[in-house]
Amino acid sequence: MQARNKIGFYLSGSHYPSGLQSWMNSLAEASIPFFLTVDAPGPAMEEAQALCRDTGETPHTLVYRNLAGPAEPDYHRAPKEAAGLFWEAHRTSLPDSLDKEVAWIEPMAISRTTEMWGDWLGSFAYELAQQMLSDGYKLAAFSFPVATPQIKLWERDEMQRFLLLCGRHPDRLGIALQEFSRQVDDIWFRRDDHIGRFYNLFATCDRAEISRPTVLISQWGWTPERIPTKTAVALEDVQSVAAYYARFPQIRGAAIWQITPEDAGIGWQTRRLITPLTEWTLNSDLEVTESFPAFYSSPEALGSANARFISDVTIPDDMRIPAGESFTKTWRVQNTGGLAWGAGFTLRHVAGESLGADPRQTLPLVQPGEIVDISIEMTAPSDMGVVFSDWRFHDKSGQAFGDVVYTRIEVIHGPDASGGVFDSKFLADVTVPDDVEVTPGQPLEKIWRLRNSGTRAWESGVSLACVGGNMLAPTGGNPVPVTAPGEETEVSVTITTPSTPGSIMPTSACVIQMGKPSAICCTSGSSCRNRQAHPWRCPYPSAIRYGLTAVWGKPVRRRRLASGAACWCAWRWWRVRWKRTRTPSDSRKICSSKTGFLICI
């Protein structure tokens, strides 16, 4: 079966880049559906509406994210009352140019995502949907953030009543979701939890025998701040996810976050994708071998052979397992077909890593209606990170049937009998990228993504500390999350920018301290830092370094180093040009007083 790319763009603001106009019109002329999310009225919205009206049977999708109304309902009121007030606030704030016959309205961004809110949200959405249907509008409900909501929220009675209503009005009621991988270099990071989170919604509907609702992924991408640097890599990721989405006709599409007027940041990065994505969409068909099966179906729906996943007996999703360790994965399943499983019936590996298991596993004799536990011996690979393994049932003729069962684990370093060593690796700036312009005196939450590259876990006592610079940070260490070797984590600190305008980095001396709250780096009991400015002490008799020890851009002439300290000078963190020096005087000669920084051990 052939399908087309359903991934488009999110346009922020009322501007209309020429490339986006060409993308929309080219797809419309080729009778290929486009998917566009906008959050402000303007020429882009008006032209998209005109194309939706004028291109006949081509199912283009336009989502209008209304930022003029309240983002969330009043949770203290009864659902029906809250829905009435919420819709009135949005209805009166919608632009006059909006065509309610073609545009989906995304009026909310729900933050209450736990199971306990399932009934309230379901009842609220049901009442809101009734009012919007009565007024002739289309609703894209919820806009749950990435990795939410909790799976059991979909199972609540009132939520399923709303899903039933969506099933009766698939062209006017749908579910809005946000899907981000949260990793620039891995679009499938935590697959089906980040990208593919809709999987849980569809699985719940299938088990409850409810029609799968229309899904509009109104915000999609890698992270809200960045996309892959290389356009070819980004396009390859889009193609991979587009092929996955193509299996599900209920998914209307996804919008790459985001195109903005600025010539920097995420807006500029995303604009680079418009032309190559247009060309690829026009010239490529997606080969979809089969429509993705129901996660639960009656025997009549899939013929005489069928299977339903019930639960994980062992190894829950994202369980941490040391590299090289063997484990037994067990699923509880039911034969929901009309034919017994027997000779020739197999469970086969179909995607991800086989984890050392035979890709064809013989199934036991299971009668129709019988529940059985299926186990496979697996081994965690040597590479650290999240891995998954998908398996599917096959009859004796090799025909696939029933639910896909899978395991997803996080591979970590095994325990180190010697206690291991501390080390860390900087991966990315999550917030406040380099050279960003900020308001003087503004509080900022700076977040870094790090990997524990040592062999010892970061536990109690490991902290993040700022020991200098002209950014005002809290005194003392900021606790670092417990992080196993090989694991990635995000560490943060709230800082305040200086009151005087200008660049912060040339005189900043922020360092990261990994280890017990003592010295950052030291030798023979003396600090490597200016004692007056940085009174950190090392109680250990020998030189010890915990993690990153970079002194960023501090003029060397203002730095007094301990005699005998071993230091390296580099001109840029990302351009390694090390020159080793043994004495402070050598450091002064080698390092620029304006651009250099030191790493001391």
C-alpha positions in Angstrom: 0.0 0.0 0.0 1.3 3.4 -0.9 0.8 6.6 1.1 1.9 10.2 1.2 3.9 12.2 3.8 1.5 13.8 6.4 4.1 15.9 8.2 3.8 19.7 7.7 4.7 22.8 9.6 3.7 25.0 12.6 3.6 28.7 11.7 4.0 31.1 14.6 2.8 34.6 14.1 1.1 36.4 11.2 4.0 36.4 8.7 4.0 34.3 5.6 7.3 33.0 4.3 7.4 32.6 0.6 8.7 29.0 0.9 5.7 28.0 3.0 3.4 29.5 0.4 5.1 27.5 -2.3 4.9 24.3 -0.1 1.2 24.7 0.3 0.4 25.5 -3.3 2.6 22.8 -4.7 1.0 20.1 -2.6 -2.5 21.3 -3.4 -1.7 21.3 -7.2 -0.5 17.7 -6.9 -3.6 16.7 -4.8 -1.4 15.8 -1.8 -2.9 16.8 1.6 -0.9 19.3 3.6 -1.0 19.7 7.4 -0.5 23.2 8.8 -0.9 24.6 12.4 -1.1 28.4 12.8 -1.5 30.4 16.0 -2.4 33.9 14.6 -4.7 35.1 11.8 -3.0 36.3 8.6 -2.4 35.6 4.9 -1.1 32.0 5.5 -4.3 31.1 7.4 -6.5 32.7 4.8 -4.8 31.0 1.8 -4.8 27.6 3.6 -8.6 28.0 4.2 -9.1 28.8 0.5 -7.2 25.7 -0.6 -9.1 23.6 1.8 -12.4 24.8 0.3 -11.3 24.8 -3.4 -9.3 21.5 -3.8 -12.3 19.2 -3.7 -11.6 15.7 -2.2 -8.0 16.4 -1.1 -8.2 16.3 2.8 -6.0 19.2 3.7 -5.8 20.0 7.5 -5.6 23.4 9.0 -5.3 23.7 12.8 -5.9 27.1 14.4 -4.3 27.3 17.9 -6.3 30.0 19.6 -3.9 31.9 22.0 -6.3 34.7 22.6 -8.5 32.7 24.9 -7.7 30.9 28.2 -5.3 28.0 27.9 -7.0 25.9 30.5 -10.5 25.6 32.0 -11.5 26.5 35.5 -10.9 23.2 37.3 -12.7 24.3 40.4 -16.1 24.4 38.6 -18.3 21.5 37.5 -17.3 20.3 34.0 -20.5 21.5 32.3 -20.2 25.0 33.8 -16.5 25.2 33.0 -17.1 24.1 29.4 -19.7 26.8 28.9 -17.5 29.6 30.3 -14.4 28.3 28.4 -16.1 28.1 25.0 -17.7 31.5 25.4 -14.3 33.1 26.1 -12.8 31.4 23.1 -15.7 31.9 20.7 -15.7 35.6 21.2 -11.9 35.8 20.8 -11.7 33.9 17.4 -10.7 36.1 14.4 -13.4 37.1 12.0 -11.4 35.7 9.1 -11.5 32.1 10.5 -13.6 29.7 8.5 -15.2 27.3 11.0 -16.1 24.9 8.2 -12.5 24.0 7.4 -10.3 25.0 10.4 -9.9 22.8 13.4 -9.9 24.9 16.7 -7.3 23.9 19.3 -8.4 26.0 22.2 -6.6 24.4 25.1 -3.2 23.1 26.4 -4.2 20.8 29.3 -1.6 20.3 32.1 -3.7 18.0 34.3 -2.6 14.7 32.8 -2.9 12.1 35.6 -5.5 9.4 35.8 -7.5 11.1 38.6 -8.4 13.9 36.1 -9.7 11.5 33.5 -13.4 11.8 34.4 -13.4 15.5 34.9 -11.6 16.2 31.6 -13.7 13.6 29.7 -16.9 15.3 31.0 -15.6 18.8 30.2 -14.5 17.8 26.7 -17.9 16.1 26.1 -19.8 19.3 27.0 -17.4 21.5 25.1 -17.7 19.3 22.0 -21.5 19.4 22.1 -21.5 23.2 22.3 -18.9 23.5 19.5 -20.8 21.1 17.3 -24.0 23.0 17.9 -22.2 26.2 16.8 -20.7 24.5 13.7 -17.0 24.4 14.8 -14.4 21.6 14.7 -12.6 20.7 18.0 -9.1 19.4 18.4 -9.2 18.7 22.2 -6.6 18.6 25.0 -3.2 19.2 23.3 -1.5 17.1 25.9 2.2 17.7 26.2 4.8 15.2 25.2 4.9 11.9 27.1 1.4 12.6 28.6 -1.3 11.8 29.6 -1.1 8.8 31.9 -2.4 5.8 30.0 -5.2 5.0 32.4 -6.6 8.5 31.9 -8.0 7.2 28.6 -9.7 4.3 30.4 -12.0 6.5 32.7 -15.7 6.2 32.0 -16.3 9.9 31.1 -13.2 10.0 28.9 -14.5 7.0 27.0 -17.9 8.7 26.6 -16.1 11.6 24.9 -14.1 9.2 22.7 -17.3 7.5 21.6 -18.6 11.0 20.6 -15.3 11.6 18.6 -15.9 8.2 16.9 -19.3 9.4 15.7 -17.9 12.7 14.4 -14.4 11.9 13.0 -14.4 14.9 10.7 -15.3 17.4 13.4 -14.0 16.1 16.7 -10.4 14.9 17.3 -7.6 14.7 19.8 -4.7 17.2 19.6 -1.3 15.9 20.9 2.3 17.2 21.1 5.0 14.7 20.1 8.7 15.6 20.6 11.6 13.1 20.9 13.4 15.4 23.3 16.7 14.3 21.7 18.2 16.1 18.7 20.3 13.1 17.7 17.6 10.4 18.3 14.1 10.9 16.9 13.0 7.5 18.3 14.2 8.2 21.8 11.7 6.5 24.2 9.6 5.3 21.2 5.9 5.2 21.9 6.4 7.3 25.0 7.6 10.5 23.2 7.1 10.0 19.4 4.2 7.6 19.0 2.4 8.4 22.3 -0.9 8.1 20.4 -0.3 4.3 20.5 -1.7 4.2 24.1 -4.8 6.0 23.0 -5.5 3.7 20.1 -4.7 0.6 22.2 -7.3 1.7 24.9 -9.9 2.3 22.2 -9.3 -1.1 20.7 -9.6 -2.9 24.0 -12.8 -1.0 24.8 -14.1 -1.7 21.2 -14.4 2.1 20.6 -13.5 3.6 17.2 -10.1 5.2 17.1 -10.5 9.0 17.1 -9.0 11.4 14.7 -5.6 12.6 16.0 -4.0 15.9 15.1 -0.3 16.2 16.2 -0.3 20.0 16.2 3.2 20.3 17.5 6.0 17.9 16.5 9.8 17.8 16.4 13.0 17.0 18.2 13.1 19.6 21.0 11.3 22.9 21.3 14.6 24.7 20.8 16.6 22.8 18.2 16.5 20.5 15.2 19.4 18.4 13.8 22.1 20.7 12.4 22.4 18.8 9.1 19.3 19.2 6.9 19.8 15.7 5.5 19.7 14.1 9.0 16.6 16.1 9.9 14.9 15.0 6.6 15.8 11.4 7.2 14.1 11.6 10.7 11.0 13.1 9.2 10.8 10.4 6.6 11.2 7.7 9.2 8.3 9.0 11.4 6.2 9.8 8.3 6.4 6.2 7.3 5.2 5.2 10.8 2.3 7.7 10.8 1.2 6.5 7.4 0.1 3.2 8.9 -2.6 5.0 10.8 -5.4 6.6 8.7 -6.8 8.2 11.9 -3.7 10.5 12.1 -4.4 13.5 10.0 -0.9 14.7 10.3 1.8 16.5 12.3 3.3 20.0 12.3 7.0 20.5 12.7 7.7 23.1 15.4 8.1 25.9 14.4 8.5 28.7 11.8 9.0 32.1 13.2 9.9 35.5 11.7 13.3 35.6 13.5 16.5 34.8 11.6 17.9 32.8 14.4 17.0 29.9 16.7 14.4 27.3 16.0 12.4 29.5 13.5 15.4 29.8 11.2 16.4 26.2 11.6 12.9 24.9 10.7 12.7 27.2 7.6 15.6 25.3 6.1 13.4 22.2 5.9 10.6 23.8 3.8 12.2 23.3 0.4 13.7 19.8 0.8 10.5 18.5 2.5 8.4 19.9 -0.3 10.6 18.2 -2.9 10.6 14.9 -1.1 6.8 15.0 -0.4 6.1 15.7 -4.1 8.4 13.0 -5.5 8.2 10.2 -3.0 5.6 7.6 -2.1 5.7 5.8 1.3 5.6 2.1 1.0 3.3 0.8 3.8 3.2 -3.0 3.7 0.0 -3.2 5.8 -2.3 -1.0 7.8 -1.3 -1.3 11.4 -3.6 -3.9 13.1 -6.0 -3.3 15.9 -4.4 -3.7 19.3 -7.5 -5.6 20.2 -10.0 -7.1 17.7 -12.7 -9.7 17.8 -12.2 -13.0 15.9 -14.6 -11.8 13.2 -12.4 -8.7 12.6 -9.2 -10.6 11.8 -10.4 -14.0 10.8 -9.7 -17.3 12.5 -6.4 -16.5 14.1 -6.0 -13.6 16.6 -4.2 -12.6 19.8 -4.6 -9.9 22.4 -1.9 -8.5 24.7 -3.1 -8.4 28.4 -0.1 -7.4 30.5 3.7 -7.5 31.0 4.4 -10.2 33.6 8.1 -9.4 33.9 10.3 -6.5 32.8 8.1 -3.4 32.8 8.7 -0.7 30.2 12.0 1.3 30.7 13.3 -1.0 33.3 17.0 -0.4 33.9 19.2 -3.5 33.1 23.0 -3.6 33.2 24.8 -4.2 29.9 25.3 -7.9 29.1 22.8 -9.1 31.7 20.4 -11.8 30.7 16.7 -11.6 31.6 13.4 -13.3 30.8 10.7 -11.2 29.2 7.2 -12.6 29.8 3.9 -11.3 28.2 0.4 -12.5 29.2 -1.7 -12.9 26.1 -5.0 -14.3 25.1 -6.0 -16.4 22.0 -9.0 -14.3 20.9 -9.4 -16.1 17.6 -11.4 -19.1 16.6 -8.4 -21.3 15.8 -6.0 -23.1 18.2 -2.3 -22.2 18.1 -0.2 -25.2 17.5 2.4 -26.6 15.1 3.8 -23.9 12.9 2.5 -21.0 14.9 5.4 -18.6 15.9 6.1 -15.3 17.6 8.6 -13.4 15.4 10.8 -10.4 15.9 9.6 -7.6 13.6 11.3 -4.4 14.7 14.0 -3.0 17.0 16.7 -5.2 18.6 16.3 -8.9 18.9 18.3 -8.7 22.2 20.1 -12.0 21.5 16.9 -14.0 21.1 16.1 -16.4 18.3 14.0 -14.2 15.9 11.4 -17.1 15.6 9.9 -18.4 18.8 7.6 -21.5 18.8 4.2 -20.9 20.4 2.7 -23.5 22.7 -0.6 -25.1 22.1 -3.3 -22.6 23.1 -7.0 -23.1 22.6 -9.4 -20.3 21.6 -10.2 -18.0 24.6 -7.3 -19.4 26.6 -4.9 -17.0 28.4 -1.2 -18.0 28.4 2.2 -16.5 29.4 4.8 -16.3 26.6 8.5 -16.0 27.6 11.7 -15.2 25.7 15.2 -15.3 27.1 17.0 -12.0 26.2 20.3 -10.2 26.9 20.9 -6.5 27.3 23.3 -5.2 24.6 26.6 -3.5 25.4 25.6 -0.1 24.2 24.1 2.2 26.8 20.6 3.8 26.3 17.0 2.9 25.5 16.4 -0.1 23.2 13.2 -1.8 22.2 12.2 -5.1 20.7 8.9 -5.7 18.8 7.4 -9.1 18.3 4.3 -10.3 16.4 2.3 -13.5 16.1 2.3 -15.6 12.8 0.3 -18.5 11.8 1.7 -21.6 10.1 1.4 -20.0 6.6 3.5 -17.0 7.8 0.6 -14.6 8.0 0.9 -12.0 10.8 -2.0 -11.6 13.2 -3.0 -10.0 16.5 -1.3 -7.4 18.7 2.3 -6.4 18.6 4.0 -7.2 21.9 7.2 -5.5 22.8 9.8 -4.9 25.5 11.6 -1.6 26.1 14.6 -1.4 28.5 17.2 1.1 29.5 20.7 -0.3 29.4 23.1 1.0 32.1 26.6 0.2 33.2 27.0 -2.8 35.5 28.2 -2.3 39.1 31.8 -1.6 39.7 33.3 -3.6 42.5 36.0 -1.0 43.1 33.5 1.8 43.6 34.3 3.3 40.2 35.3 6.9 39.3 33.3 10.1 38.7 33.2 11.6 35.3 30.7 13.5 33.1 30.2 14.6 29.6 28.4 17.7 28.4 25.7 16.9 25.8 23.6 20.0 25.1 22.2 23.2 26.4 18.5 22.6 27.1 17.7 26.2 27.8 19.5 29.5 27.4 21.8 28.7 24.5 25.1 30.5 24.0 25.0 34.1 22.9 21.2 34.5 23.6 20.1 38.1 24.3 18.5 38.5 27.7 17.2 41.4 29.8 19.6 42.7 32.5 18.6 41.6 36.0 16.4 38.8 34.6 16.2 35.5 36.5 16.8 32.5 34.2 16.6 28.8 34.6 19.7 27.3 32.9 19.5 23.6 32.1 22.3 21.4 30.8 22.0 17.8 29.6 24.9 15.7 30.8 25.9 12.0 30.7 27.5 10.2 33.6 30.5 9.0 31.6 32.2 7.6 34.7 31.8 4.2 36.3 30.3 5.5 39.6 26.8 6.6 40.1 26.0 10.2 41.0 24.2 9.8 44.3 23.8 11.8 47.5 26.4 14.6 47.7 27.0 15.1 44.0 26.2 18.7 43.3 26.4 21.5 40.7 28.1 24.6 41.9 29.0 28.0 40.4 32.3 29.3 41.8 32.7 32.5 39.9 31.6 34.8 37.1 29.3 37.7 36.9 26.0 35.7 36.9 24.4 35.7 40.3 23.7 32.2 41.4 22.6 30.7 44.7 25.3 29.9 47.2 26.2 26.3 47.9 25.7 23.3 45.6 22.6 22.4 43.7 21.8 18.7 44.1 22.2 16.6 40.9 19.6 13.9 40.1 20.7 10.3 41.0 22.3 9.1 37.7 23.7 5.7 36.9 26.9 5.4 34.8 26.0 5.8 31.1 22.7 7.5 32.0 21.8 11.0 30.8 20.2 13.6 33.0 19.3 17.2 33.1 20.8 19.5 35.7 19.6 23.1 36.4 20.2 26.2 38.3 18.4 29.5 38.6 20.7 32.4 37.9 20.2 36.2 37.6 21.8 38.1 34.7 24.0 41.1 35.6 22.3 44.5 35.8 24.9 46.0 33.4 24.2 45.2 29.7 26.9 43.4 27.8 28.3 39.9 27.2 28.4 37.5 30.1 30.7 34.8 28.9 34.1 36.7 28.6 34.3 37.1 32.4 32.4 34.1 33.5 34.1 31.4 35.6 31.2 29.0 36.2 32.4 25.5 36.6 30.6 22.2 37.3 31.5 20.3 40.5 30.8 16.6 40.4 31.5 14.8 43.6 31.3 15.6 47.3 31.0 19.3 48.0 34.6 20.1 48.5 37.2 21.4 46.0 36.6 21.4 42.2 40.2 20.5 41.5 43.1 20.5 43.8 46.6 19.4 44.3 48.4 18.6 47.6 45.5 20.1 49.6 45.6 23.5 47.9 42.9 24.9 45.6 43.5 25.5 41.9 41.5 28.7 42.2 42.0 32.2 43.5 41.6 31.6 47.3 39.9 34.9 47.9 37.3 34.5 45.1 36.9 30.8 45.3 37.5 29.4 48.8 36.9 25.8 47.9 39.2 23.4 49.7 40.3 19.9 49.0 40.7 17.7 52.1 42.3 14.9 50.1 46.1 14.4 50.1 46.4 13.9 46.4 45.1 15.7 43.3 41.5 14.8 42.6 39.2 15.9 39.8 35.4 15.4 39.9 33.9 15.8 36.4 34.1 19.0 34.5 36.5 21.6 35.7 36.6 24.3 33.0 37.2 27.9 34.0 35.3 29.7 31.2 37.0 32.7 29.6 38.4 34.2 32.8 41.4 36.4 32.0 44.5 34.5 33.1 46.2 37.6 34.3 43.6 37.8 37.0 43.9 34.2 38.0 46.4 32.9 40.6 46.9 29.2 40.2 48.4 26.9 42.8 52.1 26.1 42.2 52.5 22.8 40.4 48.9 22.5 39.1 48.6 20.9 35.7 46.5 23.1 33.4 45.4 23.1 29.8 44.5 26.2 27.8 41.8 26.1 25.0 40.5 28.9 22.9 37.0 27.5 22.4 35.2 24.6 24.1 34.0 23.2 20.8 37.4 23.7 19.0 39.9 21.7 21.0 43.4 23.3 20.7 45.1 22.2 23.9 48.5 23.4 25.0 49.7 21.9 28.2 51.4 24.1 30.8 52.9 23.3 34.2 53.2 26.7 35.8 51.0 29.8 36.2 53.5 31.9 34.2 53.3 29.5 31.3 49.5 29.7 31.4 49.7 33.5 31.2 51.9 33.3 28.1 49.7 30.8 26.3 46.2 31.8 27.1 44.6 34.9 25.6 43.5 37.3 28.3 40.1 37.8 26.5 39.2 34.5 24.9 41.0 31.7 26.6 39.9 29.5 29.5 41.7 26.9 31.6 41.1 23.4 32.6 43.0 22.5 35.7 43.6 19.1 37.4 
